[in-house]
Amino acid sequence: MKYKFEIILVIAVIAFIGIFLCTDAQMKTSGEEGWGGSDGVGSEMLEAQGYEPWIENSDYTFTPPSGEIESCLFALQASFGGLLIGWIFGSWVTERRLKKNSN
Amino acid sequence: MHIMEGFLPSPWWQIWWILALPCLVYGLYKLKKLLDENRELLPLLGVAGGFIFVLSALKLPSVTGSCSHPTGTALSAITFGPWITCVIGFIVLLFQSLFLAHGGITTLGANVMSMAIIGPVAGYFVYKALDKINFNFFASIFIAAFICDIVTYCITSLELALAFPATSGGFLPSLAAYLGVFAVTQIPLAIIEGLVFVVIFKYIIILKPDLLLKLKVMSEEKMKQLQEMMTE
């Protein structure tokens, strides 16, 4: 099986999406709100205990002014990483192909 | 996995910064030495960093009804070791805390400790141990990547539990509560991440096996066996 690992990965991703859809449907029927970040949930647990953060990002640095701009920056972060990976793997593939042809 | 800015009181954020700094300095020293000796490892370093950038930007929904993201540190930890991973992880976390308001400068020490130091250290040693007993290579990669990811979130829980022990019962119930939020959410993501890195390592073995030999990720014999297995 040449593509054994790829097939396993695809099956796992499909299972993952299936679990997501099931949980989502359950949460919709029970009326719970969800799909926030887990770090947000952790922080909310602390705030529920009465803890107040003693410093915030907006005190000293840039904070994304809205969710749109935040998603833009996240997309930039991911595309930068993706470009780097694609470029390097691409040049490795080409290098191997050139070596094969010269023999 | 970030502890948000302001959510670690003194002295905890200072303690984690003090623990993280020597690792970071040692990592920079190791990185410089590695690149002085071997410029051709630079692309692999780029790929390793790229994965941390991409995967830590992917916020995925999980079984507990909240979202979290993979860490992507496994490739770097297994190939370059935990110290160089510490440097790359630091850069990613710094970017996120400065531009995305995820984590912060005071909690950066604690976040670097969990994602870029202890997680990769755990994954690295698990991989080395499995390699020594000649365990199946791809299974070892899967386990090591899983460990890198899950340990990160366990350490985040530990950091919060140490700083905020529960009023009744103290440290342990608090740890259990945070593990319930962070680690349980992370289990499915860690499985996917493990599988992604198995595929990535497969392609590195096909395209650039000499880099893995140079970094002593595995012995030459083992590499030959794997290559034979894949050409069948």
Interface residues (C-beta under 8 A of the other chain):
Chain A: K2 F5 E6 I8 L9 A12 V13 F16 I19 F20 T23 D24 M27 E32 G34 W35 G36 G37 S38 D39 G40 V41 G42 S43 M45 L46 Q49 Y51 P53 W54 I55 E56 N57 S58 Y60 T61 F62 T63 P64 E70 L73 F74 A75 Q77 A78 F80 G81 G82 L83 L84 I85 I88 F89 S91 W92 V93 E95 R96
Chain B: M1 H2 I3 M4 E5 G6 F7 P9 P43 L44 G46 V47 G49 G50 F51 I52 F53 V54 S56 A57 L58 K59 L60 P61 S62 V63 T64 G65 S66 C67 S68 F95 Q96 S97 L98 F99 L100 A101 H102 G104 I105 T106 F138 T156 L160 F164 T167 A177 Y178 V181 F182 T185 Q186 P188 I191 I192 L195 V196 V198 V199 K202 Y203 L207 K208 M230
